[in-house]
Amino acid sequence: MVAGELVSQSIVNGILLGGIYAVAALGLSLVFGIMDIVNLAHGHMLMVGAYVAILVFAATGITPLIGMFIAMGLLFLLGIVLQKVLLKHVVGEGLEQPIIVLFGLALILQNIGQLVLGGDARTADLGIPGNGIDLGFAFLSLPRTVTFVVAVVLIAGTWAFLQYTRTGQAIRATAQNRTAARYMGIDTDRIYVITLGIGTALAGAAGALLSMLFPINPFVGWSYLLKAFAVVVLGGVGSILGTLVGGVILGVSENLGALYLGGGYRNVVSLLIFLGVLLLKPEGLFGTGGGGE
């Protein structure tokens, strides 16, 4: 394979991977844009979602594409319990208290994962052949293509939910002005519960999709949290389109960085993008300053 083909292959792989990054970042962006909290446990929730898909597949043989919905359901419930039991006491009390609570939760999830499953990396078998389509300039892997399509469907579904359902419209109203939303009769406490549930469910979905492509261990949460942050900052908080574009840009940049610098520099690329956008365009490419579009 010549250099040009390697570059085009890296770009195609980055685009397909970027869809999953966008799903992970969308959950983080929703929670931050509507609840004004930085979910430091988001990456570890992604790790939990990945392990759920892996364990369901190992125990029952159910494809991780179905296991993903089980992971989303469990993570949705985790988000509800988290908001009702812990975060409701600290949301609105500044950034520090929620950060401390969520940092502690991240450490707890990481240690539970290590205690129960050990530190070994695991993957889930997607259950479809690893071949694909030869485009001439690049190879379109079938597993990567399937996970990308599922990721885009999840993003489009979230957008449709926010646009066309009463709950989604209430979430958007709360993001724009929570005080006015309360005066309009919107139960913002219920909106917070639903929002955190959706955010954590999306983290679970991203984890399940990643488990079909990459090894997962209890320590990957911080790495994927950094990637999700980079995508949110790049695309802009509250922009679903920006999240998708940001995910693709990060995926392509990581793959090209790994091609030219080595695979060990993937996270360095994420960090450089995160810092560069903060310095040059802190509102992001499509930033709206609010919640869902």
Disulfide bonds with the S-S distance in Angstrom:
none
